[in-house]
């Protein structure tokens, strides 16, 4: 009898036990499967996340990958993402010594060595890596970018003639930004005729509409160099600092600080660095204009009033603008400069005349800001 009771009890208990079935809404989420290889980890996770995550994963894989393993390439990519420049270089150099390494990875390794050596300001080593990749892969689709990168390294090294030559090579290979760098060299040196000649020589590079917009804007600015900059008198102060509205008696440096721009905080941090170095001798002013944009919601709003948009701009600048002097000006001022892209920089001399412009692309190496420092130094006597 007791055996029968035990059997019935087991059956009744079993009736209330839920058997495993399809995952429901109340089930805890399954833990993601750990990547089986370093390549999978890079492609599916590390590549898409931030540098801090890359640093963690680099520490994990560092003990598992040996210098003679082909996976050392992926460890190099991880350290590059983590901004561990010396570790990245060591990995890529190790990969170049491996027999049978994939050509695409070998080319990428040399390009990454160039990048990381430049970030360490090891100019000669960066140049050597660039020359090697062009020697081994002269017909590569990446060759225009390599020439452009070499030009920037030569410029930072102070070899302006070789920089110009590299930018020309890249431009011939249809690298549009390289022409802007070449023109920038001439503008900074005050060689406006040479800048215009370079634009005319390579006009055919800019047939695509996306590139032509930039070409037309730069050409328009070159035509206005030496002419009076548009008045800022109609500007409304929206920043934390006091913004000048009249040019002189010292130069004025204008910066397009659109609050909806990608990496706005980083842009403001870089802008603050330049301001702190130059404000004593140069009036530094951020410019904004109404764009039917909600600065707090970070999206276009066609129903927003000018008063509402101004209020939101002031709030965002107060929180993230790093104390920048800023003016909200009419679109006509932007058109007259001309100023279109967030991060764009324009130098006006002490007499209120246009002198220099750069269309900022916010590279991680800070190259645009280096160009700005050089222009300020050479064109203001600072």
C-alpha positions as CSV (number, residue, x, y, z in Angstrom):
1,X,0.0,0.0,0.0
2,X,2.8,2.4,0.9
3,X,4.4,1.6,-2.4
4,X,1.1,2.4,-4.2
5,X,0.9,5.8,-2.4
6,X,4.5,6.6,-3.3
7,X,3.7,5.8,-7.0
8,X,0.5,8.0,-7.0
9,X,2.4,10.8,-5.3
10,X,5.1,10.7,-7.9
11,X,2.5,10.8,-10.7
12,X,0.7,13.8,-9.0
13,X,3.9,15.6,-8.5
14,X,4.9,15.0,-12.1
15,X,1.6,16.6,-13.2
16,X,2.7,19.9,-11.8
17,X,6.3,19.9,-13.2
18,X,6.5,22.0,-16.3
19,X,8.6,20.2,-18.9
20,X,11.1,22.2,-20.8
21,X,9.7,23.8,-24.0
22,X,10.3,26.6,-26.3
23,X,11.8,29.7,-24.6
24,X,9.1,32.1,-23.4
25,X,9.1,35.7,-22.6
26,X,9.8,35.0,-18.9
27,X,12.9,32.9,-19.5
28,X,16.2,34.6,-18.8
29,X,18.1,35.5,-22.0
30,X,20.6,33.0,-23.1
31,X,24.2,34.0,-22.5
32,X,25.9,34.8,-25.9
33,X,28.2,32.0,-27.1
34,X,31.9,32.8,-26.5
35,X,33.7,33.3,-29.8
36,X,35.6,30.3,-30.9
37,X,38.4,32.2,-32.6
38,X,40.0,35.6,-32.3
39,X,38.9,36.4,-35.9
40,X,35.2,35.8,-34.9
41,X,35.7,37.9,-31.7
42,X,37.1,40.8,-33.8
43,X,34.5,40.7,-36.6
44,X,31.4,40.1,-34.5
45,X,32.2,42.1,-31.4
46,X,35.4,44.1,-30.9
47,X,35.2,45.8,-34.3
48,X,31.8,47.2,-33.4
49,X,32.5,48.3,-29.9
50,X,34.7,50.9,-28.2
51,X,38.4,51.0,-27.4
52,X,37.9,50.1,-23.8
53,X,36.3,46.8,-24.8
54,X,39.1,46.2,-27.3
55,X,41.6,46.6,-24.6
56,X,39.9,44.0,-22.4
57,X,39.7,41.5,-25.3
58,X,43.3,42.2,-26.2
59,X,44.4,41.3,-22.7
60,X,42.3,38.0,-23.1
61,X,43.8,37.0,-26.4
62,X,47.3,38.2,-25.8
63,X,48.2,35.0,-23.8
64,X,46.6,32.7,-26.4
65,X,48.2,34.1,-29.6
66,X,51.9,33.6,-30.4
67,X,53.9,35.9,-32.7
68,X,54.3,33.1,-35.2
69,X,50.6,32.4,-35.5
70,X,48.7,34.0,-38.3
71,X,46.1,35.1,-35.8
72,X,48.7,37.7,-34.6
73,X,47.1,39.9,-37.4
74,X,43.8,39.9,-35.5
75,X,45.5,40.7,-32.2
76,X,47.1,43.6,-34.0
77,X,43.7,44.8,-35.2
78,X,42.4,44.6,-31.6
79,X,45.3,46.6,-30.2
80,X,44.9,49.1,-33.0
81,X,41.2,49.5,-32.0
82,X,42.3,49.8,-28.3
83,X,44.8,52.6,-29.3
84,X,47.7,50.5,-27.9
85,X,50.0,51.7,-30.7
86,X,53.2,50.0,-29.8
87,X,51.5,46.6,-29.2
88,X,49.6,47.0,-32.5
89,X,52.9,47.7,-34.4
90,X,54.6,44.7,-32.8
91,X,51.7,42.4,-33.9
92,X,51.6,43.7,-37.5
93,X,55.4,43.5,-37.8
94,X,55.2,39.9,-36.6
95,X,52.6,39.0,-39.2
96,X,54.8,40.4,-42.0
97,X,57.4,37.8,-41.0
98,X,55.1,34.9,-41.3
99,X,55.3,32.7,-44.5
100,X,52.1,32.4,-46.4
101,X,50.3,35.3,-44.8
102,X,47.3,36.6,-46.8
103,X,48.2,39.5,-49.2
104,X,45.2,41.5,-48.0
105,X,46.3,41.2,-44.4
106,X,49.9,42.0,-45.3
107,X,48.8,45.1,-47.0
108,X,46.6,46.1,-44.1
109,X,49.4,45.4,-41.7
110,X,51.7,47.8,-43.4
111,X,49.0,50.4,-43.6
112,X,48.3,50.0,-39.9
113,X,52.0,50.3,-39.1
114,X,52.0,53.6,-41.0
115,X,49.0,54.8,-39.0
116,X,50.3,53.8,-35.6
117,X,53.9,55.0,-36.1
118,X,52.4,58.4,-37.2
119,X,50.3,58.5,-34.0
120,X,53.5,57.9,-32.1
121,X,55.2,60.7,-34.2
122,X,57.8,58.2,-35.5
123,X,57.8,59.9,-38.9
124,X,60.6,58.0,-40.6
125,X,59.1,54.6,-39.6
126,X,55.7,55.7,-40.7
127,X,57.1,56.8,-44.1
128,X,59.0,53.6,-44.5
129,X,55.8,51.5,-44.0
130,X,53.9,53.7,-46.5
131,X,56.7,53.3,-49.1
132,X,56.8,49.6,-48.6
133,X,53.1,49.1,-49.0
134,X,53.1,51.2,-52.2
135,X,56.1,49.2,-53.5
136,X,54.4,45.8,-52.9
137,X,50.8,46.8,-53.8
138,X,51.1,49.7,-56.3
139,X,47.8,48.9,-58.1
140,X,45.8,48.4,-54.9
141,X,42.5,50.2,-54.5
142,X,43.9,51.4,-51.2
143,X,46.9,53.1,-52.9
144,X,45.2,56.6,-53.1
145,X,44.6,56.5,-49.3
146,X,48.2,55.4,-48.7
147,X,49.5,58.3,-50.7
148,X,47.2,60.7,-48.9
149,X,48.4,59.3,-45.5
150,X,52.0,59.6,-46.5
151,X,51.4,63.2,-47.5
152,X,50.0,64.0,-44.1
153,X,53.0,62.3,-42.4
154,X,55.4,64.3,-44.6
155,X,53.6,67.5,-43.7
156,X,53.7,66.8,-40.0
157,X,57.4,66.0,-40.3
158,X,57.9,69.4,-41.9
159,X,58.8,68.1,-45.5
160,X,56.2,70.2,-47.3
161,X,57.6,69.5,-50.8
162,X,57.2,65.8,-50.4
163,X,53.9,66.3,-48.8
164,X,52.6,68.2,-51.8
165,X,54.0,65.5,-54.1
166,X,52.2,62.7,-52.2
167,X,48.9,64.7,-52.2
168,X,49.2,65.1,-56.0
169,X,49.8,61.4,-56.4
170,X,46.7,60.7,-54.3
171,X,44.6,63.2,-56.3
172,X,45.6,61.8,-59.6
173,X,44.3,58.5,-58.2
174,X,41.0,60.2,-57.5
175,X,41.4,60.8,-53.8
176,X,39.3,64.0,-53.4
177,X,40.4,64.9,-49.8
178,X,44.1,64.8,-51.0
179,X,43.4,67.8,-53.2
180,X,42.0,69.7,-50.2
181,X,45.2,68.9,-48.3
182,X,47.3,70.2,-51.2
183,X,45.2,73.4,-51.4
184,X,45.5,73.7,-47.7
185,X,49.3,73.7,-47.9
186,X,49.2,76.5,-50.4
187,X,46.6,78.5,-48.4
188,X,48.6,78.3,-45.3
189,X,51.7,79.5,-47.2
190,X,49.7,82.4,-48.7
191,X,50.1,80.9,-52.2
192,X,46.6,81.5,-53.4
193,X,47.4,81.4,-57.1
194,X,49.0,77.9,-56.6
195,X,45.9,76.8,-54.7
196,X,43.6,77.9,-57.5
197,X,45.9,76.3,-60.1
198,X,45.7,73.0,-58.3
199,X,41.9,73.2,-58.2
200,X,41.7,73.9,-61.9
201,X,44.2,71.1,-62.7
202,X,42.3,68.4,-60.9
203,X,38.7,69.7,-61.4
204,X,37.7,66.4,-63.2
205,X,38.3,64.4,-59.9
206,X,35.1,66.1,-58.5
207,X,32.5,65.0,-61.0
208,X,30.4,63.1,-58.4
209,X,27.8,65.3,-56.8
210,X,28.9,64.4,-53.2
211,X,32.5,65.6,-54.0
212,X,31.4,68.5,-56.2
213,X,29.7,70.2,-53.3
214,X,32.9,70.4,-51.4
215,X,34.9,71.4,-54.5
216,X,32.5,74.3,-55.2
217,X,32.6,75.5,-51.7
218,X,36.4,75.5,-51.5
219,X,36.7,77.2,-54.9
220,X,34.2,79.9,-53.8
221,X,36.3,80.5,-50.6
222,X,39.5,80.8,-52.6
223,X,37.8,83.4,-54.7
224,X,36.9,85.4,-51.6
225,X,40.3,85.3,-49.9
226,X,41.4,88.9,-49.2
227,X,37.8,90.1,-49.3
228,X,35.9,91.3,-46.1
229,X,34.3,88.5,-44.1
230,X,30.5,88.8,-43.6
231,X,29.4,90.8,-40.6
232,X,28.6,89.1,-37.3
233,X,26.7,92.0,-35.9
234,X,23.3,90.2,-36.3
235,X,24.6,87.3,-34.2
236,X,22.9,86.4,-30.9
237,X,25.1,85.1,-28.1
238,X,24.2,81.5,-27.2
239,X,27.4,80.2,-25.6
240,X,28.9,80.6,-22.2
241,X,31.7,83.0,-23.0
242,X,31.4,86.5,-24.4
243,X,31.6,86.4,-28.2
244,X,32.9,89.3,-30.3
245,X,30.8,90.5,-33.1
246,X,33.3,92.9,-34.7
247,X,36.5,91.9,-36.5
248,X,39.8,93.2,-35.2
249,X,42.1,94.4,-33.7
250,X,43.3,90.8,-33.7
251,X,42.5,87.9,-36.0
252,X,39.2,86.0,-35.6
253,X,38.9,82.2,-35.8
254,X,35.4,80.9,-36.7
255,X,34.3,77.3,-36.0
256,X,31.0,75.7,-37.1
257,X,29.6,74.1,-33.9
258,X,26.4,72.4,-35.1
259,X,24.9,70.8,-31.9
260,X,23.6,67.9,-33.9
261,X,27.0,66.9,-35.3
262,X,28.4,63.5,-34.6
263,X,30.9,63.4,-31.8
264,X,29.8,66.8,-30.6
265,X,31.5,66.5,-27.2
266,X,34.7,65.4,-28.8
267,X,34.6,68.3,-31.2
268,X,34.0,70.7,-28.4
269,X,36.9,69.3,-26.4
270,X,39.2,69.8,-29.4
271,X,37.9,73.3,-30.0
272,X,38.5,74.1,-26.3
273,X,42.1,72.9,-26.7
274,X,42.7,75.3,-29.6
275,X,40.9,78.2,-27.9
276,X,43.0,77.8,-24.7
277,X,46.2,78.0,-26.7
278,X,45.2,81.0,-28.9
279,X,42.5,83.1,-27.2
280,X,45.0,85.7,-25.9
281,X,46.0,86.7,-29.5
282,X,43.0,85.4,-31.5
283,X,39.2,85.9,-31.1
284,X,37.8,82.4,-31.1
285,X,34.1,82.2,-31.9
286,X,31.8,79.2,-32.5
287,X,29.1,79.9,-35.1
288,X,25.7,78.3,-35.3
289,X,22.6,78.9,-37.4
290,X,19.0,77.8,-37.2
291,X,18.4,74.4,-38.9
292,X,14.9,73.4,-37.7
293,X,16.7,71.0,-35.4
294,X,15.9,70.0,-31.8
295,X,19.3,70.0,-30.1
296,X,18.0,68.1,-27.0
297,X,16.0,65.4,-28.9
298,X,18.8,65.3,-31.5
299,X,16.5,65.2,-34.5
300,X,15.0,67.5,-37.1
301,X,11.8,69.2,-36.1
302,X,10.0,71.1,-38.8
303,X,7.5,72.5,-36.3
304,X,10.0,74.0,-33.9
305,X,10.0,77.8,-33.6
306,X,13.2,79.9,-33.8
307,X,12.8,80.8,-30.2
308,X,12.4,77.2,-29.1
309,X,15.4,76.1,-31.2
310,X,17.6,78.9,-29.8
311,X,16.6,77.9,-26.2
312,X,17.5,74.3,-26.8
313,X,20.8,75.3,-28.4
314,X,21.7,77.4,-25.4
315,X,20.9,74.5,-23.1
316,X,23.1,72.0,-24.9
317,X,26.0,74.5,-25.3
318,X,25.7,75.3,-21.6
319,X,26.1,71.6,-20.7
320,X,28.5,70.4,-23.4
321,X,30.0,73.5,-25.1
322,X,33.0,73.8,-22.8
323,X,32.4,77.5,-22.2
324,X,32.8,78.4,-25.8
325,X,31.9,81.9,-27.0
326,X,29.2,81.3,-29.6
327,X,27.0,83.3,-31.9
328,X,23.7,82.2,-33.5
329,X,23.9,84.0,-36.9
330,X,21.6,84.1,-40.0
331,X,22.0,81.5,-42.7
332,X,23.2,84.3,-45.0
333,X,26.4,84.6,-42.9
334,X,27.1,80.9,-43.5
335,X,26.4,81.2,-47.2
336,X,28.7,84.2,-47.5
337,X,31.7,82.6,-45.7
338,X,30.9,79.9,-47.1
339,X,30.4,77.5,-44.2
340,X,28.4,74.2,-44.6
341,X,29.9,71.3,-42.6
342,X,30.1,70.9,-38.8
343,X,33.7,71.3,-37.6
344,X,34.6,73.6,-40.5
345,X,37.1,76.3,-39.6
346,X,37.7,79.7,-41.1
347,X,40.4,82.3,-40.3
348,X,39.7,86.0,-40.6
349,X,42.7,88.4,-40.3
350,X,43.0,91.4,-38.1
351,X,41.6,93.6,-40.9
352,X,38.5,91.5,-41.2
353,X,39.5,89.7,-44.4
354,X,39.1,86.0,-45.2
355,X,42.4,84.1,-45.1
356,X,42.1,80.3,-44.6
357,X,39.5,77.6,-44.4
358,X,39.4,73.9,-43.6
359,X,36.6,71.4,-44.0
360,X,37.1,69.4,-40.8
361,X,36.7,65.6,-40.9
362,X,37.7,64.9,-37.3
363,X,40.3,62.1,-37.8
364,X,41.5,60.3,-34.7
365,X,45.0,61.6,-35.3
366,X,44.0,65.2,-34.9
367,X,45.4,66.2,-38.3
368,X,42.7,68.9,-38.9
369,X,43.6,70.6,-35.7
370,X,47.3,70.5,-36.5
371,X,46.5,72.2,-39.8
372,X,44.6,74.8,-37.9
373,X,47.5,75.4,-35.6
374,X,49.9,75.8,-38.5
375,X,47.6,78.2,-40.3
376,X,47.2,80.3,-37.1
377,X,51.0,80.3,-36.6
378,X,51.9,81.3,-40.2
379,X,49.0,83.6,-41.0
380,X,48.8,85.5,-37.8
381,X,52.5,85.7,-36.8
382,X,51.7,83.7,-33.6
